Amino acid sequence: MKILAWNVNGLRSIHGKGFLPWLLGEKPDVLCLQEIKARPDQLDPALLEVKGYEAVFNPAQRPGYSGTAIYTRTRPDEVWTGIGAPKFDVEGRVLGVRFGTLNVVSAYFPNSQEAGARLDYKVEFCRTITRHLKSRVGKGQDFVLTGDYNIAHEEIDLARPDDNHESPGFFPEEREAMTRFLAAGFHDVFRELHPGKTGAYTWWSYRTDARARNVGWRIDYTNVNARLRDRVKRAWILPEVRGSDHCPVGLELE
């Protein structure tokens, strides 16, 4: 199973930048999108009826904000939304599809914002999704959690760590939340497979031509629970794919 995830920074915007030809060329079994910024009734029909795929959406209640989507080649046994907490679920941040006991999840973690204006909300979201997934793993379900976590976990995960210890996405509290998530039985498979790889980023600021200089952050992830770890064949980043300030990330399960 080939799984891709991408924060598209607006599905309507990316549609005009070659999104569908890219999707049909990559042919993932499951594609998880974040920050779609639209309801299905606002989308071009071509985005709703993609040959060979079933599309499901979890938009935010607030117009033009947040939201997740999944394109899947196999009809899932179940589509589910949210983590049981209305304060997060109204923002359309979590969408899952289940195939038997395997769940593939598209997640868009909150941004902690300048000066940590939303840091408490972010840390609580991390705590809540960790608890939610761990509970379901304990009941025999398995998870591939993909998406934009808005966290660079370690110093290797951003180009300029010394300049960013008080920046959103690198606050100690959210990095610790990521550590707790991994300690709860989940694996950052890209980093485990590429432990010393530097310059591997998934987001670049639009300012100062950061992408051309690869002054970026790795804030988009593919994580699995422990039972799935041995099934991971490879994990990768696609920095050459343009159209958003993020690039896609991928995972393959055998």
C-alpha positions, 0 to 999 in steps of 0.5 A, spaced: 500 500 500 502 506 497 500 512 502 501 519 500 500 525 504 500 533 502 498 539 505 496 543 499 494 550 502 488 550 499 485 544 494 482 549 489 488 553 489 492 546 487 487 544 482 490 549 478 497 547 479 496 540 476 494 537 482 490 531 478 495 530 473 500 529 479 495 524 483 494 520 477 501 520 475 503 518 482 497 513 483 497 512 491 493 507 494 491 513 499 492 520 498 491 524 505 490 532 504 490 537 509 488 544 509 483 544 503 480 550 505 473 548 502 467 544 502 465 539 497 460 544 494 465 549 493 470 544 489 470 543 481 466 537 479 473 534 477 476 534 484 469 530 486 469 525 481 476 522 480 477 516 475 479 510 480 478 514 486 473 515 492 474 522 495 471 523 502 472 530 505 472 533 512 471 541 512 472 546 517 465 549 519 469 556 519 469 558 511 476 557 507 480 554 513 483 548 515 480 541 513 482 534 511 480 530 505 482 523 503 482 520 496 482 512 496 483 507 490 479 502 495 472 503 498 473 503 505 469 499 510 468 505 514 469 513 514 470 516 520 472 524 523 474 527 529 477 525 535 471 526 540 473 533 542 468 538 539 473 544 540 478 540 535 473 537 531 469 543 528 476 545 525 476 539 520 482 536 523 482 529 523 479 524 517 480 517 517 478 511 513 478 504 515 480 497 511 479 491 516 483 493 522 487 498 518 486 505 519 489 511 514 488 518 517 489 525 515 491 529 520 492 537 520 495 539 527 494 546 529 499 551 529 501 554 535 502 561 532 506 567 534 508 568 541 504 561 542 497 564 542 495 557 541 500 553 544 495 550 549 490 548 544 496 545 540 498 541 546 491 539 548 490 537 541 496 533 541 494 529 548 487 528 545 489 525 539 495 521 542 490 518 547 484 517 542 489 513 537 492 509 543 486 507 545 484 504 539 490 501 538 489 497 544 483 494 541 486 491 536 486 497 530 492 499 527 494 506 524 498 510 519 497 517 521 499 522 516 499 529 515 502 536 517 503 536 525 506 543 525 512 541 529 519 540 527 521 534 532 528 535 533 534 540 531 535 536 525 528 537 522 529 544 521 535 548 517 536 553 523 534 550 530 538 556 533 534 561 531 527 558 532 527 555 539 521 560 540 518 560 534 511 556 532 512 549 531 519 549 535 516 551 542 519 546 547 512 544 549 510 542 542 516 538 541 515 534 548 508 533 546 511 529 539 516 526 544 510 523 548 506 521 542 512 517 540 513 514 547 506 512 546 507 506 541 508 510 535 514 511 530 516 516 526 518 512 520 522 517 515 527 519 521 528 511 523 529 509 516 534 516 515 536 517 522 542 522 520 539 525 513 539 533 514 536 537 509 530 533 509 524 538 509 517 538 507 515 546 508 518 552 506 516 559 508 514 563 502 518 569 504 526 570 502 526 565 497 527 559 502 525 553 498 530 555 493 535 555 498 532 549 502 531 553 508 526 549 511 522 545 516 520 537 516 513 538 519 509 533 515 510 526 517 508 519 516 507 515 523 505 508 524 503 504 531 508 498 533 504 493 530 505 496 523 512 498 524 515 491 520 511 492 514 514 499 512 518 498 506 520 505 505 518 512 507 520 518 503 519 526 501 518 529 495 521 536 495 520 537 487 513 537 487 511 544 487 504 548 488 504 549 495 509 551 501 509 544 503 511 538 499 508 531 499 511 525 504 510 518 502 510 511 506 509 504 503 506 498 507 507 491 504 
